[in-house]
Amino acid sequence: MANVKPKVDAVIVGMGWTGAILAKELTDAGLNVVALERGADRDTQPDFAYPKAIDELEGSVHRRFLQGLNQETVTIRHTSADTAVPYRQIGSFKPGTGVGGAGTHWSGCHFRPLPEDMNFRSNVEQRFGKKFIADDMTIEDFPISYDDLEPHLDMFERVCGTAGRAGKINGVIQPGGNPFEGSRTRDYPLGPNPEYLGAEMFHKGAKEMGWHSYPIPTSNASGPYTNPYGCQMGPCNACGFCSDYGCINYSKASPNACILPVLRQRGNFELRANSQVLKVNLDSTKKKATGVTYLDAQGREVEQPADLVLLCAFQLYNVHLMLVSGIGTPYDPVSNTGTIGRNYSYQNLNRVVLFYDKDVQANQFIGIGGAGATMDDLNGNQLDNGKLGFVGGGLVWARQPGAGPVRGINVPAGTPNWGSKWKQAVADNFRHSFYFEVQGACMSYRQNYLSLDPTYKDAFGRPLLRMTFDWQQNEIKASQFFVDQALKMGRTLNPLSILGDAKKDGEHYNITKYQSTHTCGGATMGSNPATSALNRYLQSWDVSNVFAIGANAFPQNNGYNPTGLVGGLAYWAATAIREKYLKNPGPMVQA
């Protein structure tokens, strides 16, 4: 029998970015909040302290800060006709765990969506006609606009100390920023980070292409900063250990550095680490949650009653909890009905590498996770999709998060995979090459979805989450176009040689190769409960005191990294809970 804890106002599942934001906002409102995190407690000191955190073998191979897959993972298959098998080794994507979640090991790229990303389906239909969207493509509009979100996107940038250069303030174009961005009310809290050679070369090549390059907005502090919560950040020292690592320097924004220092001092907040939530408990009507059941650090089953249940886990596991708890109707791709698991999408990432002779010093061991240069000339409404024949835009960027022998060293085409010639190529090219990445949008389709696996169970006896996903021709065509554009730009920079890895016709999704942790969808927000799991406030249509906050809410993925939008949505939902829900608990949107 479960040990029953005293009832609290709100229980939060997961203590990454969204969990920390909701905890801060709801404790501000005077609620008693308990946060349950499946992993260990973590903070800059001692967990990310130098020198023990800077170990490539431990961080990038043994994945010290990422989710262990021996207790909880997903199964993966390409089509519904295949048998899914478990994801047993981190490859294609990297779910976080522990306090801070993926917010501790991200690189720091911090984009806002374009205004047209928010009304995506309507915009495509208006520009190219309804028939331009394939029958199996289930893309939707977000049920909120960019203008709705702007103050919340701004707040997240303030909390993160985001470094960048505005492109449009109150409708006025600003020099050096992104002229295609949505209008913002003010500039970034910090100016751009210093540029390295690859970014300087990117600006040069972009000019040759007629593109409008700008500094990547990044939550790696470019100077000393104190955020609105009073949390201090120090300027990044370009150590090159952002991706896969917690920041040793209080420079990369994270829940641990930017919000937890405040929360930990609050009497109405309790963090319980090593607490694996098994399910959301529902009452007899199945329309109201009564709390959650979890296993504590000693493996004891505990029931935590609560008036509000906030699912703030990694995108995949928010969907999993909804499925195993019976919240909403599981998606059926055959009938195209049900909403939980619907509209799963990913990101379309590729790379172009440029090699130079030894008088060009790229020094890739230096790195600031998110910093670099990019452009939006191939994204959003700047791209003529009707002419190109695919839906969705993308970016080309120069980014240098730091390189080392364990994380891999690029070598020119034709180099053997081992032996003395490989070693010589590594020595010749490590300091004299850099890369551009090509990141494109990923659409949602009937055949790409999440469900419960009928065969495999996790260590707690629950069915694993099953991912059914493969690249569709739309994304393959987009990949080939964007990589071709990046190659054209690269050749203007006169490299000795250049490599590009566009997806090939008929290519299948490969789970062994890292290609972005930007997994999205599965419990999306929308205006129609027949096609979405959540309303515009990220509140479950079916169980009104449950909110699922994260990239699970994206109806499809746009060309950007998702964290900026995830943070903005978290502040949007928190504001709605504080200002609307608490005054009148129940559905905030009538179906």
N, C-alpha and C positions, 0 to 999 in steps of 0.2 A: 504494500500500500504506500502511496506517495506521501511524503512529508508535505503538509500544506502550510505555506507561508502566509503571513498576514497580507491582506489585500492592499494593493498600491493603486495610485491613479493611472500610471502608465508603465508598461513593461516594454523594453526595447530589445529586439533580437539582433545582435551584431553591433560592434562598436568601431566601425570605420567612419568615413566622412559623414554619411547620412545619420548614423546613430548618434554621433557626437553633436551634430547640429540640432537634431530633434531634442536631445537631452538638455542642451543649453537653453533652447527656446522654451521648453516646457517647464524646466525648473525656474526659469525667469518668471513664468506665469504662476509659480507657487505650487506646482504639482509635485507629488512624491513620485520619483522615477527610479526604477530598477533596470539596469542594463545587463543583459546576459551575453557574454562573448564566449564562443566555443573554444577559442585559443587562449594562450597565456597573456597575462598582463605584460605590457611593454612600454618603455619610455626611453627617451634619448639616453639618459643615464640610469641604469648601467647597460641597457641592451644594445644600443647603437654606439657605444663609446669606442673611440680609437684606442688601441689598434685592433681589438678583437673582432670588430664588425667588418673590417676591410680584409676579407679573405675570399678571393675569387672562387676557390674550390668549394668552400663552405657555402658562400652566398649564391653563386651562379650555377653550381652543379648539384650540390646537396640541398639547395633551396631552404636554407635555414629559416628564412622569414616567410616562406610561402606555405600554402596548405599541404599538409601531409595527405597522401592519397590512400593510406592504408586503412583508414576508418570510414572515410566519406569521399566519394568521387562520383563521376558520371559515366554512363556508357555511351558509346558513340557509334553511329552507322551512317552510311550515305543516303540510303533510301529506306522506305518502310518495308521493302521486300528483303532487306538485309537483316542479319542478326547483329545486334549491338554488342560490343565488348567493352570492358571497363578501361577507363583512362588511368593507367597505372604509373605513368611517369610524366612529370611536367614537360610539355612540349609546345603544343599550339598556343596555349594560353596559361596564365599564371594567377589563379585565384589567391587572394590573400587570406590570412587568418591571424588571430591574435589581435590585441587592442591596437587600433589604427587600421587594421585590415589592409586592403590594397592601397590605401592612402599612405602607407609607410614606404612601400617599395615602388611607387609610380615614379615616372621620370620628372614630372612637373609641368608638362604641356597643358596649358589652361586656356582653352578657346571658349568663346560664346558661340551659340548657333547663329546662322544667318536668319533674318526675318522669314525668308521663304522656306527655310527648313521646318518651320513650325506649321505651315499650311501646305505640307509637301504634296499630297495627292491633288488637292484643288489647284495648286500652282502648275503641276505637270499637265493636268487636264486642260487648264485654261491656255497654256502655252502651246500644247501639241495635240490636244484632243483626247477624248476618253479612250479611243482605240489604240493610242500609243502605249497604254499600260496593258501588259499581257494579262490574260485571264487568270493565270495562277499567281499573279503578283498581288499581294494583299496589303500594300502600302496604305497608310491612312494619314490624316491630319492629326497633329497634336490638338487637343481641345482648348489650348490657350495660345495667345499670341506672344510674339517677341516683346511687344510693349508691356504686356502683363508681367513678363518675367524680368524686365530690365532692372528694376530696383533690387531684385533678389540675386541676379547675376552680379550686380555691382557689390552687394553685401559680401558675397562669397569671395570676390576678388580682394575686398578689404581685409577679410579674415586671413586670406592666404598671403597677403603682401605681394600680389602678382606684379611682375615686372613686364613692361611693354610700352608700346607707343600707340596712342589712340588714333584711329583713322577718321572718326566722325563724332564730334561732340555737339549735341543739340542741333543736329542736322548740318553742321558746317564741317567740310572736309579738312582734315589736318595733314600737314606735310609729313611724309615719312611713315604714316600708318597705313592700315588697310582701307582703301577708299570704298570698298564694297561692304564693309561691316554695317550692322544695324547701328542706328544712332544711339549714343550713350550720353549720360548726363555729366560725366566727368572722366578725366584721364585715369590711367592705371595708378595705383598708389606708389609704384616705384618705376623709374625709367628702365630701359632695356639693359640686359646684361652685356658685358663686353663680347665682341665677335671674335671668332677664330677664323682660320684661313678658309675653311669650307664655306662658311657663311659669307665671307667677303667675296669669294668666287661666285657664290649663288647670286648675290646682288648683281654682279657683273654679267653673268649669263642671263639672268632675268631681264636685264635692260636690253640685251641683244635680242631677246624674244619679244620685247614689247610688253613684258609683264610688270606688274606693280608689286615689287617685293617689299616686305616689312619684317620687323623682328617678331619671332614667335612669342606670343604672350606666355610667360612661364612663371610658375610659382616656386622659383628658385631665387631667393632674395638677391637683388643687385646692390643693396646697401643696408645699413642698419634700419630696423623697422619695428614699430610697436603697433599691433593690430587693435581693433576696437575693443577687444576683450582685455587688453593690457598685456598680452603675450608678446615677448620680444623675439625677434629673429636677427641673425647676423648675416653679413654679406657672404655669398657663396665663395669658397676658395678653389672651385674648379677641380676638385679631387678626382672626379670621374667615377664616383661610386654612388649613383642615384638609383638607377634601374636595378632592381633586385635587393636593394639595401635601404635601411633606415638612415636618415641623415645624421652624421656625427657632429654637425656644426650648427644646428638650429637654423639652417638656411633653407632647406626644402620644406614647404608647407606640408603639414600632416595633422591629423586629429590630435596626435600625441603632443605636438609642439604648439599648436594654435588654439586648441579648445580644452583639452583634458586638464591643463594646469588650473583652469578655473573650476571645472566640474568637480575635480577631486577635493576641493575645499568646501563643497556644499553639503549641508546636512540633509537636504531633501534629494540627494543623488547617491545611489549605491551601485557600484560596479562589481559584478561577480564574474570573474574570469574562469576559464576552464569549465564553462557551463554549456553543455550541448542541448540545445532546444530540440525536442523530439516532435512536438506538434503544438498547434494552437487548439485550445479547448473551446468547444462550442456548446451552447445550451441546447435544450431539446428541440427548439425551433430551427436550429442551424443558421439562424440569422443574427446571432449575437455571440461574440467571443467572451469567454469568462476568464481567460488568462492563458498561460502556457504550461506545459509539462517539460521538465528538463532533467538531465543528469548532472549532478554537481561534480566538483573536483574529486570527490571520493567515490563517484559512481552511483550515488544514491538518487533515486527518483524523487523529484521535488515538483510540487505544483505551486505555481505563482499566480494567484488570482490578480486580475487587474481590470480596470474599466476600459482602458485603451491598450491595444496591441499594435505595436509599430514594427513592421518587418523591415529591417535595415541591414540585412545580410548581403553578401555578394549576389549579384543578379541571378545567377543560376539557383542559388539556395533559397532566395525568396520564392521563386516559382516552385521549388521542391516542397517547401513548407506548406504552400497553399494546396498543392496536390495531395500531400499525405494527410492534411487536416480536413480535406473535404470542403474547402472554401471555393465556391464557384464551380463551374462545369468544365471538366477536362476537354481540351480541344480534340475534335475528330476531323482529320484532314480529308476524309472521304466525303462527308456531308458538309464540310466547312462550317461546322457549328461548334459551340463551346468556346471558351475564351482562355482558360488557363493552359499555357503552353503555346498559344497562338502567336504568330508574328515573331518568331525567333530570328534574329539576324546577327551578323558578325561585322567584320571590317575587311576591306579589300587592300591589303598592304603588300607592297613590292619594293624592290631596292635597285638602285643604280650605283655602281662603284667606279670611281675615276682613279687611275694610276698615273703617277708622275715620276720623273727622274729625281735624283737625289739632291738637286738644288731647290726642290719644293718641300718645305718642312710643314707637314700637316699636324704632326704631334698628336695623334689620336688618343694618347693616354691622358691628355687633358680633357676635361669634360664638365659641362653644366647640363644636367639631365634634359631639361626642356628647351634650352636656349638654342638659337640659330636663326635662320631666315626662311620665309615661305612666301606664298602669294595665293590669291584667290581668283586669278583670271580664268581658271578652269573649274570653278566651283559655283554652285547656285545658279542664279540667272545669267551669269556671265557666259555660261556654256550653252552652245546651241545643240541640245540633245536631239532635236528633230533631225538635224543634219547628220549627226554621228550615229544615231540609231540605238542608243541605250539610255536608261534612266539613271540619274544620280551624277554628282560631281565629285571632285577630289582636289587634293593638294599635292604639290611637289615641295619638299622642304630639305634644307640642309640642317642636320642636327648632329651633335657630337656628344653623346652621353658618357663617353669614356670607353676605351677599348683595352683589352688585355689578352694574354695568351689563352686563358680559359674560356673567355667569352667569344673567342674566334678572331682570326686575322684574315682579312681578305687578300687573295692572291689572284693574279691575272688568269684569264682563260688559258687552258692548255697546261697549267701547272699540275704535276702529279699530286696525288692525295697524301703521299708519304715519301720518306727518303731524303737524300741529300739535296735533290733539286727543289723539293718542297721547302726544306729548311732555308735554302738560299733565297727562294722567292719571298718567304716570310721576312727574312732579314732585309731584303731589298725594298719591300713595300710597306712595312708596318708604319713607318713614320712619313711615308710619301704617298699616301692615298687617303681619300675620304669618300663619303657616300652621300647620295641624296635618297630620301625615301619618297615613295609614291603612295599616298594613302587615299583610298577612295571610299565612297559610300557603299553600303550593302543593303539591298532591298530585302523585303520579307516576302515569303512565298507559302502557298498552301503546303508544299512538300517539306518545308523546313520548320520543325516544331519541336517542342519538348513534351515529354510524357513520362510516366512511371515505367520502369523496366520490369517485365514480367518474370525475369530469371534471376537477376543479381540483386542482392541486398547489401546494405551497409552494415557496419559493426553493431548497429543498434536494432537490426532486424527490419528496417524499413526498405521498401524497394528503392533502388538507386534511380536518380533522374536519368532519363534516356534522351540523348540529343540526336535528332535526325537532321542531318545537314550535309549539303554538298554545294559546290559552286554552280551557279546557273550561267547560262550563256551571256546574260546581260552583264554580269560582273566580270566574266572572262574578257568580253569585248571592251569593257571599260578599262580593265587592267592593261590590255594591249595598247589602248590609246594613250593612257597616262604615262606608261613607261616609254612609249615612243616619243612623247613630248619631252620627257626628262632626258632621254638620250640625245635628242636634237639640241637641247640646251647644253648638255654636258660637252658635246662636240665643239661648241663655240668656245670652250675653255681650253682647247688644245691639249688634252691628256695624251699620255703615251698609248694608253688603251682604256677601254671602258666596257663594263659588264652591265647587263640589264636582265632582270628575271621575271618578265611578264608571264602571266598564266597562259598556258597553251590550250588550244581548242580541245575540249573534252577532258581537261585536267580535273582530277578529283581533289577534294579537300584532304589534306594530309595532317594528321594530328601530331606527327612527330616533329614538325618544323614550326618554330615559333613564328607567329604572324599576327600578333596583337592580342592583348587581353580584353579588347573592347567587345565583349559578348553582350548582346542587348536583347530586349524583348522578352516575351513569354508571359508577362502579366502587364499588359499595356494599358495606358490611359487613353480615353476616348470619349466621344459624345454619345455613343450608342452601346448599351450593355450587351447587345447581341454580338458585338465585334470587339469589345474591350473588357478587361477585368476590373479596371479602375476608372473612376470619374475624374473630372478635371482637377480635383484636389488630391489625387492618388489614394482615394478612399475606395475600398472594395464596394462594388455595386451590390454584392450579395450579403456581406457582413459589415455593417456600417461602422463598427468600432475597430475595424482592422484597416491599416494603411500599409501599403507596400511601396517603399521609397527607394529608388535607385534606377539603374539603367534597364531594369526589367520593364520600366514604363515606356520605353521608346518604341513607337510603332514600326520604325525602321532605323537604321543607323545613317547619319549624315557623314560628310567628309572629314569631320573633325574628331579629335579625341573627346570622349564623352564627359570627362570629370567636371568641366565647367558647367555643363547643362545639368548634370546630376546634382551638383551643389546648389544651383539656382532653383531646381525643382524642390530640393529639401527645404530651403527657406520659404518657398511658395507654399508648400504643404504645411509647414510649421505655423506660418502666419494664418492660414485658413483654420487650423485647429484652434489656435489661440483666440482668434477674433470671431469665428463663426461656430465651430463645433462645440466648444466648451460652454457657450451660452445656450445652445440648443442641440444637445447630442442626438444624432440620428443622421440619416442621409442628407448630405449637403446639396445634392442634385437629385431631383426627382426623375426617375426613368420614364 
